[in-house]
Amino acid sequence: MSFFKKLKESIATKTEAVTNIFKEGLSKTRTAFVEKVEELITRRKKIDEQFYEELEEILIGADVGVNTVMQLIDDLRAEVKKRKIEDASDLQPILSEKLIQLMKGDDHSGLRMAPSGITVILFVGVNGVGKTTTIGKLAHKFKSEGKSVLMAAGDTFRAGAIEQLEVWGQRVGVDVIKQQSGADPAAVMFDAVQAAKQRGVDVLLCDTAGRLQNKTNLMEELNKIFRVIQRELPDAPHEVLLVLDATTGQNALSQAKLFGEKSGVTGLVLTKLDGTAKGGIVIAIRNELSLPVKLVGLGEKMGDLQQFDSEQFIHALFAGLIQREDESEAGKTAE
């Protein structure tokens, strides 16, 4: 059975709606990446040094990341030798197989929830990455699953951050615990945890300050927030999610490295994947950091924040190829 066929079968067990969200959300990356690979394969036909060089350029252009690309090209060379492949067209399924392997460490892509009581999820990230929008959409997702949710406006320094979270709260019908602008974020968290306990909510989503990631005072702020939460709920926070803007590519990767080292991040959220042709950054981040990608933003709509799924991701990238393989098989059957 061909690799693409196997991939299609494993996707078949998942809901069509989710598959379509991934396909639509990754259309820009698909055009920039897979279609260029196809064009290269059609044009070059044979696998030679020039072929590898051009493939390398395409992968780096899609922000797959230099280290990851070097590793990928080395793996492909080894595979080509081992299987004695000469024809470039035989390389596509192998390339997609390798990409899935690079992302496979992602078996922990589900959000860690408290076995009982309140689940606390903390959000960190620099300004402008879509942190507040992510919190709002996640609140909507939990509510639609029948869970009770509370939000905490801990980003007290950024102008308009509290109001922005309140707008989302009204939109999704979730209360926001807040203090005035400039208040101590840890004090807001204390209030929020108390309110969550009193109301017996299932999930508490906490926004935190997002000034530059290398400022020590921000890290001290986060540590203080951790201490306040843990004093009240010893197992919390259950997740610390770093929100990154996928359209910033390699910049997102360096933010993840800096934040990840210092702030106890347990997983990543990649927003605005639909707005970039550089969706390869997901592969780079997954391969170069030992942090799982937990959620991806694939569009403007409320339901476009999805739990990350490496198979859905690769399937969406190679959707055109998979369709053509189906059509050619259908054609053979009809003859």
N, C-alpha and C positions, 0 to 999 in steps of 0.2 A: 504494500500500500504506500502511495506517495506521501511525502512529508506534509504537503499542503492538504491532502485528503484527511490525514490523521488530525491535523490542526482543525480542519473544518468540523470533523466529528466531535472533537472535544468542545468546540464552541457550540455545537448543536444542542448541548444539554443546558446552555445558558439562555437567558431570555433574549428574544429578538430585539426588544426595545433597547436593552443595554448594548447589544452588538451594534445597533444602528447609531447610538450616541457616540461610541468609540469611532465608528467609521466616519461619521460626519465631522467629529471633533478633530480627527487627525488628517483631514483631506489635504491641508497645506503641506504637511510633512510628507505625505504620500507622494504628492506631485514633485516636491523638491528632492526626494530621496530615492524612492523606489523607481519612479519613472526615469530618473537619470541613470540608475543602475541598468534598467531594461534597455535604454537607448545605447549604453556602453556595450552591453552584451550583444545587441543586434549589430552594432557597428564593428566591433572587434572580432567577434566569432572565436578567436583563439586566445588561450590564456598565456600571456607572456608578461615580461617585466613592465611594459608600457600599460598593459591592462591593470596590473596591480596598482601602479602609480595613479592612474585615473580613478580607480575604485577608492583608493585612499583619500583623494581630493574630495570626492562626493561625500564620503562618510564624515570627513572633518567639516565640510560645508554644512552638514545637517546637525552639527554640534555633538557628534557622538563622542568627541573628546580624543585628543591625540593619543594618550596612553591606551585607551580602550581600542582605538583604531589599530594601533601597532599590534596589539595582542590578537585582534580579530584577523588581521592580514596574515600574521604568522600561523594562526590556526588554519586559515584557508589554504595557505601554501602546503602545510603538512597533510591536510585532507586531500588536496589535489594530487599530491605525490602518492599517498597511500592508495587512493582509489583509481590512480592512473587516468585522471580526467584531463581531456584536452579541449573539449568543447565548452566554450564560455556559458552556453545556455544551461549546462548541467550544474552550474555553480549556484543558481538562485535558491533552490530549496536548501542547499548546504548553508548558504549565507543566513537564511531565515532561521534555520535550526541553531546555528551558532549564536544568533542574536537572542533567541529564547534561552539558551544555556546561560548567556551572560546575565540574564535577568532572573534566572530561575531561583536565586537565593531568596526570592520574594514570597516564600510560603507563609510569611508572617504579615501579609498585607492587610489582614483584618484588624479592626480597632480592638484594643484590649479593653474589655469591659469588666467592671467589678462583679464578682460572682453574686454578691447581694449588696443592697444599699446603693449609695450614690457613686456613680462613675464621674470622675473629674478629668476633663481634658483641657490642657493648657495650650495656648497658641502663642508662638513667638515668631519674629520675623521683622525685617526692616519695613519702613513705611512704603506704601504704594504697591505692595505685592498682591493685594486682594485678600488680606487676612480677615477683615470684618465681613466681607462678602462670603468667604468660606465658612465662617462661624454661623452666619445667617442661614446659608444653604444646608449646613449640617444640622442645625436646629430643626429645619423643615423636614429633613430626612428622618431624624429620630421621631419627630411628632407623627409623621406619616406611618411610622412603625408602631405607633400607640404608646410611645414613651413620654413621660412628663419631663420638660426641659426648663432650665433656668440659665440666663446668660449674665456674666459679670463684666462690667466695663472697666477693666484694669489699665487700659491705655489712657492714662489721665493727663499725659503731657501733650499729646498731639492735638492740635486745634481741630475740633469737629469730630474727633473719634468717638466720643460718648454719644453724641447726637446720631452719628452714622449707625451705631449699634442699636440705638433706640428705634430708628426707622426700620431696621431689619426685624427688631422685636415686634413692632406693630404689624409688619407685613406677614410674619409667620405665626403671630399670636403667642409670643413667649415674653415673659417678664424679664426686665433687665435690672440688675442690682447695680447702683451707681452712687458716686459721691460727686462733689463739684469738681470742675476742671482743676488740675494741679494737685489734687489730693494724693495721699500716700497710696500707691497701688496695693500694697500688702493689707492696708486697712479695708480697702474695697473687697479684697479676697476673703478677709475675715467675715465681713458682713454677708458676703455671698454664700459662704459655707454654712453660716448660721441659718440663713434663710432656706437654703437647700435642705438642711436637717429638719427645720420646723415644718416645711411643706412636704417633706418626704418625696422629693423629686428623684427621678431616675438618673438624670444627666445634668451636670453643671459644666457649661462651656465658658472658659475664661480667656478674655482678650488681655494681652499684656503690652507694655511699652515696646516700641519697635525702633528706637533710635539705632545709630550705627552699631554693627555687631561687635566692633573691637573696643568699644568704650567699657572700661572696667565697671563704671557705675551702673551700667545696664545689667551686667552679670551679677553684681551685688544685689540689685533690685530683684532679679529673678530668684536668687538664693533666699532672699527674705520672704518672697511669695511662697516658695517651696516650704520653708519652715512653718509659716503661718498655716498653710493648708494641712501639712503633716501633723501638726499639733492637734488639729481637730479630727482629721481622718488619716490615720497612720499609713494606710496603703496608697494614698493618693499623692500626686496626680497619677492616673492610670496611663495616660499618654501625654507626652510633650511633643506637639507637632510643630515643626518648622515649616512655615509657608514660604514658598519660593515662586517667583514669576518666571514661567518657562520661556517667555519671550526674551529674557535677558541672557539666556544660554550659559556660557562659561562663567559669567558673573554669578549666576545662581549656584553653580558648582562651588565657587570659592566661598560664597556666603555659607553654604551648607558645611564646608570644611571648618570654617571659623566658628560657626554657631555650634556645630555638632561636638567639637572638642570641649566646649566650655559650658554648655548649658543643659546637659542631661537630656538632649533631644532623643526621642524614641522612634520617631518616624517623620516622613516628609509629606507635604502636600504640594503638588505642582499645579499652579493655576494658569489659565490663559493658554493652554496647549492648542486650542482651536485657532488662536491668533498668530501662531508662529509656524514657520517652515522648518524650525530647528528642534523638532520634537525628539531628535536623537539624544538630546540632553538627558532624557529619562534613562537611556541606556548607559550614558557616561556616569551619571549620579549613582545608578544602581550598582555599576561595576567598580567604581572607585571609592565608594563609601560603604561602610558596613551598616547602612541605615535603610530600612525598607521604605519604599514609596507606598503610602497608605491610601491617599486620595488623589484624584486628578480632576481638574476643572476643564471640561470639554465644551463649554458654551455658556451663553448668557442665562439660559433658563434655569429655573429652580432645581429641576431634576438632572442638570448636567454636571453636578458634582458626583463623581462615581468612585466606588472603591476600586483601587488599582488592580488590574488583572493582566499579567504579562502575556497570556495567550490572546486575550482580546486585543491587546496593544499590537502584537505582531500580526494578528489576523487582519486588523484594520489597515495596517501598513501595506500588506500584500494582497488586499482585497481584489484588486484588478487582476492580478496573476491567478488567484484562486478561481475567479469567475471564468477566466479564459481556459484554464485547465478543465473545468467542468464542461464548458461549451465544446471543447475539442473532443472530450470523451463522449459527450452526447452525440456529436457528429459521427464518431466512429461506430457507435451503437446503432445509429439510424441507417448506416450504409449496408 
